[in-house]
Amino acid sequence: MNLDITLKERVGENEYIASDPEAGKKRKQVIYFLAESPYVEITLKQTGGLDDAKWFRLKEALELNLYEDVLPIVTRAMQKIAPSKKTA
């Protein structure tokens, strides 16, 4: 991708079994970070792995279909970046 990012903080991790056509089943471990980047149009490099990448407004992200084990991680990250509603 063409994004210049700054990692802010770790927000979670998970593990799953993926099927590789050549190597068979593989255990994958993923660590998720909250990151910051200036807005630019996203372009993917043709190296495989990702089919698509795009920006979402916070409201739109609430409508995404996510894997059950990833949902709490994304929810935690969204809570950290959502504008807080402080009362005076």
Backbone as a printed PyTorch tensor [residue, N CA C, xyz], in Angstrom:
tensor([[[  0.8350,  -1.1820,   0.0000],
         [  0.0000,   0.0000,   0.0000],
         [  0.8770,   1.2430,   0.0000]],

        [[  0.2740,   2.3140,  -0.3570],
         [  0.9800,   3.5850,  -0.4500],
         [  0.7600,   4.4770,   0.7640]],

        [[  0.4980,   3.9050,   1.9330],
         [  0.1970,   4.7210,   3.1080],
         [  1.4290,   4.9340,   3.9780]],

        [[  1.5950,   6.1520,   4.4380],
         [  2.6420,   6.4890,   5.3950],
         [  1.9570,   6.4910,   6.7550]],

        [[  2.1930,   5.4470,   7.5590],
         [  1.4620,   5.3250,   8.8200],
         [  2.3690,   5.4890,  10.0330]],

        [[  1.7270,   5.8620,  11.1330],
         [  2.3710,   5.9160,  12.4320],
         [  1.5830,   4.9990,  13.3540]],

        [[  2.2490,   3.9820,  13.9070],
         [  1.5740,   3.0990,  14.8580],
         [  1.3430,   3.8480,  16.1590]],

        [[  0.1250,   3.7260,  16.6800],
         [ -0.2370,   4.4260,  17.9130],
         [ -0.2220,   3.4890,  19.1130]],

        [[ -0.9740,   2.3900,  19.0360],
         [ -0.9980,   1.4440,  20.1510],
         [ -1.5690,   0.1030,  19.7050]],

        [[ -1.1860,  -0.9100,  20.4260],
         [ -1.6700,  -2.2630,  20.1640],
         [ -3.0970,  -2.3660,  20.7000]],

        [[ -4.0180,  -2.9050,  19.8900],
         [ -5.4180,  -3.0000,  20.3290],
         [ -5.9110,  -4.4350,  20.4600]],

        [[ -5.1150,  -5.4070,  20.0520],
         [ -5.5430,  -6.7920,  20.2380],
         [ -4.7490,  -7.7620,  19.3830]],

        [[ -5.0930,  -9.0290,  19.5580],
         [ -4.4600, -10.0840,  18.7760],
         [ -5.4110, -11.2660,  18.6670]],

        [[ -5.2090, -12.0780,  17.6440],
         [ -5.9690, -13.3150,  17.5240],
         [ -5.1630, -14.3270,  16.7220]],

        [[ -5.7220, -15.5050,  16.6200],
         [ -5.0630, -16.6120,  15.9520],
         [ -6.1170, -17.4020,  15.1920]],

        [[ -5.7650, -17.8940,  14.0160],
         [ -6.7130, -18.6840,  13.2330],
         [ -5.9540, -19.6570,  12.3410]],

        [[ -6.6630, -20.6080,  11.7760],
         [ -6.0990, -21.5830,  10.8510],
         [ -6.4920, -21.1760,   9.4360]],

        [[ -5.4870, -21.0120,   8.5780],
         [ -5.7200, -20.6400,   7.1780],
         [ -5.3160, -21.8130,   6.2910]],

        [[ -5.9880, -21.9340,   5.1550],
         [ -5.6390, -22.9790,   4.1950],
         [ -4.7880, -22.3970,   3.0780]],

        [[ -3.6020, -22.9320,   2.9180],
         [ -2.6970, -22.5350,   1.8450],
         [ -2.7540, -23.6240,   0.7770]],

        [[ -3.0530, -23.2590,  -0.4840],
         [ -3.1840, -24.2750,  -1.5310],
         [ -1.9430, -25.1510,  -1.6950]],

        [[ -0.7730, -24.6060,  -1.4170],
         [  0.4620, -25.3680,  -1.5930],
         [  0.9390, -26.0420,  -0.3170]],

        [[  0.8040, -25.3570,   0.8240],
         [  1.3590, -25.8730,   2.0760],
         [  0.3230, -26.5170,   2.9920]],

        [[ -0.9580, -26.4220,   2.6270],
         [ -2.0050, -26.9740,   3.4930],
         [ -2.4110, -25.9940,   4.5760]],

        [[ -2.8500, -26.5310,   5.7150],
         [ -3.3260, -25.6730,   6.8100],
         [ -2.1490, -25.0740,   7.5600]],

        [[ -2.2950, -23.7710,   7.8710],
         [ -1.2640, -23.0310,   8.5990],
         [ -1.9070, -22.2350,   9.7170]],

        [[ -1.2470, -22.2140,  10.8540],
         [ -1.7210, -21.3950,  11.9650],
         [ -1.1860, -19.9770,  11.7630]],

        [[ -2.0770, -19.0000,  11.8160],
         [ -1.7050, -17.5940,  11.6450],
         [ -1.9530, -16.8560,  12.9570]],

        [[ -1.0170, -16.0230,  13.3440],
         [ -1.1650, -15.1720,  14.5130],
         [ -1.1120, -13.7260,  14.0320]],

        [[ -2.0960, -12.9390,  14.4570],
         [ -2.2160, -11.5600,  13.9950],
         [ -2.2330, -10.6170,  15.1900]],

        [[ -1.4650,  -9.5540,  15.1070],
         [ -1.4780,  -8.5020,  16.1230],
         [ -2.0250,  -7.2470,  15.4530]],

        [[ -3.0290,  -6.6370,  16.0610],
         [ -3.6970,  -5.4560,  15.5070],
         [ -3.2210,  -4.2050,  16.2330]],

        [[ -2.9510,  -3.1560,  15.4490],
         [ -2.5170,  -1.8770,  15.9950],
         [ -3.4450,  -0.7720,  15.5020]],

        [[ -3.6350,   0.2070,  16.3460],
         [ -4.2800,   1.4470,  15.9390],
         [ -3.1750,   2.2720,  15.2940]],

        [[ -3.4320,   2.7560,  14.0920],
         [ -2.4170,   3.5210,  13.3600],
         [ -3.0420,   4.7960,  12.8150]],

        [[ -2.1900,   5.7470,  12.4890],
         [ -2.6440,   7.0340,  11.9670],
         [ -1.9480,   7.2970,  10.6340]],

        [[ -2.7170,   7.8490,   9.6980],
         [ -2.1680,   8.1770,   8.3900],
         [ -2.9250,   9.3620,   7.8140]],

        [[ -2.2310,  10.2320,   7.1100],
         [ -2.9500,  11.2920,   6.3910],
         [ -3.8420,  10.6450,   5.3270]],

        [[ -4.9620,  11.2810,   5.0110],
         [ -5.8530,  10.7310,   3.9950],
         [ -5.2190,  10.8820,   2.6160]],

        [[ -5.0790,   9.7750,   1.9330],
         [ -4.6860,   9.7330,   0.5170],
         [ -5.4720,   8.5800,  -0.0980]],

        [[ -5.6810,   8.6210,  -1.3950],
         [ -6.3240,   7.4910,  -2.0620],
         [ -5.4280,   6.2700,  -1.8900]],

        [[ -6.0250,   5.1400,  -1.5430],
         [ -5.2570,   3.9200,  -1.3070],
         [ -5.0690,   3.1660,  -2.6220]],

        [[ -3.8310,   2.7830,  -2.8700],
         [ -3.5480,   1.9230,  -4.0180],
         [ -2.8080,   0.6910,  -3.5170]],

        [[ -3.2470,  -0.4700,  -3.9900],
         [ -2.6090,  -1.7220,  -3.6000],
         [ -1.5100,  -2.0820,  -4.5800]],

        [[ -0.4520,  -2.6390,  -4.0420],
         [  0.5800,  -3.1970,  -4.9090],
         [  0.1040,  -4.5750,  -5.3420]],

        [[  0.4560,  -4.9890,  -6.5260],
         [  0.0100,  -6.2750,  -7.0710],
         [  0.9030,  -7.4120,  -6.6010]],

        [[  1.0370,  -7.5760,  -5.2790],
         [  1.8940,  -8.6280,  -4.7370],
         [  1.0860,  -9.7740,  -4.1440]],

        [[ -0.2370,  -9.6680,  -4.2040],
         [ -1.0720, -10.7120,  -3.6260],
         [ -1.3750, -10.4270,  -2.1680]],

        [[ -2.2450, -11.2310,  -1.6100],
         [ -2.6120, -11.0850,  -0.2050],
         [ -3.8870, -10.2910,  -0.0080]],

        [[ -3.9200,  -9.0580,  -0.4610],
         [ -5.1160,  -8.2310,  -0.3170],
         [ -5.8180,  -8.0680,  -1.6600]],

        [[ -7.1450,  -8.1760,  -1.6190],
         [ -7.9490,  -7.9580,  -2.8160],
         [ -8.4280,  -6.5160,  -2.9210]],

        [[ -8.5930,  -5.8550,  -1.7640],
         [ -9.1600,  -4.5160,  -1.7480],
         [ -8.7700,  -3.8250,  -0.4480]],

        [[ -8.6950,  -2.5260,  -0.4670],
         [ -8.4680,  -1.7150,   0.7250],
         [ -9.1220,  -0.3730,   0.4890]],

        [[ -9.8070,   0.1420,   1.5120],
         [-10.4240,   1.4590,   1.3830],
         [-10.6810,   2.0600,   2.7470]],

        [[-10.8960,   3.3600,   2.7480],
         [-11.2200,   4.0990,   3.9580],
         [-12.7070,   3.9580,   4.2500]],

        [[-13.0490,   4.0070,   5.5270],
         [-14.4490,   4.0190,   5.9670],
         [-14.6330,   5.1290,   6.9740]],

        [[-15.7750,   5.7780,   6.9050],
         [-16.1490,   6.6890,   7.9830],
         [-16.5170,   5.8070,   9.1710]],

        [[-16.3800,   6.3350,  10.3680],
         [-16.6580,   5.5520,  11.5740],
         [-18.0580,   4.9440,  11.5200]],

        [[-19.0270,   5.7210,  11.0780],
         [-20.4150,   5.2500,  10.9910],
         [-20.5250,   4.0700,  10.0110]],

        [[-19.8120,   4.1330,   8.8870],
         [-19.8410,   3.0540,   7.8930],
         [-19.1640,   1.7980,   8.4300]],

        [[-18.1290,   1.9720,   9.2200],
         [-17.4020,   0.8250,   9.7660],
         [-18.2910,  -0.0080,  10.6860]],

        [[-19.2720,   0.6220,  11.3060],
         [-20.2030,  -0.1100,  12.1730],
         [-21.0400,  -1.1170,  11.3980]],

        [[-21.1740,  -0.9150,  10.0990],
         [-21.9980,  -1.7840,   9.2600],
         [-21.2060,  -2.9230,   8.5970]],

        [[-19.9040,  -2.9660,   8.8030],
         [-19.0860,  -3.9970,   8.1640],
         [-19.3730,  -5.3820,   8.7320]],

        [[-19.3040,  -6.3890,   7.8940],
         [-19.4030,  -7.7740,   8.3440],
         [-17.9970,  -8.2300,   8.7280]],

        [[-17.7940,  -8.4910,  10.0070],
         [-16.4810,  -8.8700,  10.5100],
         [-16.5420, -10.2650,  11.1180]],

        [[-15.4190, -10.9470,  11.1240],
         [-15.3430, -12.2350,  11.8100],
         [-15.6080, -12.0240,  13.2930]],

        [[-16.2480, -12.9890,  13.9060],
         [-16.6490, -12.8750,  15.3160],
         [-15.4640, -12.5960,  16.2430]],

        [[-14.3140, -13.2050,  15.9680],
         [-13.1600, -13.0080,  16.8440],
         [-12.4700, -11.6580,  16.6250]],

        [[-12.7370, -11.0120,  15.4960],
         [-12.1290,  -9.7150,  15.1910],
         [-13.0110,  -8.5620,  15.6850]],

        [[-14.2980,  -8.7940,  15.8050],
         [-15.2380,  -7.7440,  16.1930],
         [-14.8470,  -7.0210,  17.4860]],

        [[-14.4930,  -7.7180,  18.5790],
         [-14.1100,  -6.9750,  19.7980],
         [-12.8600,  -6.1180,  19.6110]],

        [[-11.9490,  -6.5560,  18.7710],
         [-10.7180,  -5.7960,  18.5280],
         [-11.0410,  -4.5130,  17.7640]],

        [[-11.8470,  -4.6280,  16.7320],
         [-12.2330,  -3.4580,  15.9440],
         [-13.0920,  -2.5100,  16.7880]],

        [[-13.9740,  -3.0640,  17.5910],
         [-14.8140,  -2.2390,  18.4770],
         [-13.9410,  -1.4440,  19.4390]],

        [[-12.9380,  -2.0830,  20.0300],
         [-12.0220,  -1.4050,  20.9580],
         [-11.2930,  -0.2630,  20.2420]],

        [[-10.8280,  -0.5160,  19.0410],
         [-10.1180,   0.5250,  18.2750],
         [-11.0500,   1.6850,  17.9430]],

        [[-12.2820,   1.3640,  17.5430],
         [-13.2390,   2.4160,  17.1940],
         [-13.5800,   3.2780,  18.4080]],

        [[-13.6740,   2.6630,  19.5760],
         [-13.9590,   3.4270,  20.7870],
         [-12.8220,   4.4010,  21.1060]],

        [[-11.6060,   4.0180,  20.7780],
         [-10.4680,   4.8820,  21.0450],
         [-10.4130,   6.1000,  20.1180]],

        [[-10.9400,   5.9460,  18.8920],
         [-10.8550,   7.0570,  17.9460],
         [-12.1550,   7.8450,  17.8160]],

        [[-13.2460,   7.3270,  18.3740],
         [-14.5260,   8.0370,  18.2920],
         [-14.4610,   9.3170,  19.1220]],

        [[-15.0940,  10.3710,  18.6230],
         [-15.1240,  11.6070,  19.4180],
         [-15.8290,  11.3360,  20.7440]],

        [[-15.1920,  11.7350,  21.8370],
         [-15.8140,  11.4960,  23.1470],
         [-16.9300,  12.4960,  23.3790]],

        [[-17.9500,  12.0340,  24.0780],
         [-19.1000,  12.8970,  24.3920],
         [-18.9920,  13.2900,  25.8550]],

        [[-18.2110,  14.3470,  26.1150],
         [-17.9990,  14.8160,  27.4860],
         [-19.1110,  15.7700,  27.8720]],

        [[-19.5440,  15.6480,  29.0940],
         [-20.5590,  16.5760,  29.6080],
         [-19.8950,  17.5920,  30.5120]],

        [[-20.4140,  18.7970,  30.5000],
         [-19.8210,  19.8840,  31.3030],
         [-20.2960,  19.8420,  32.7040]]])
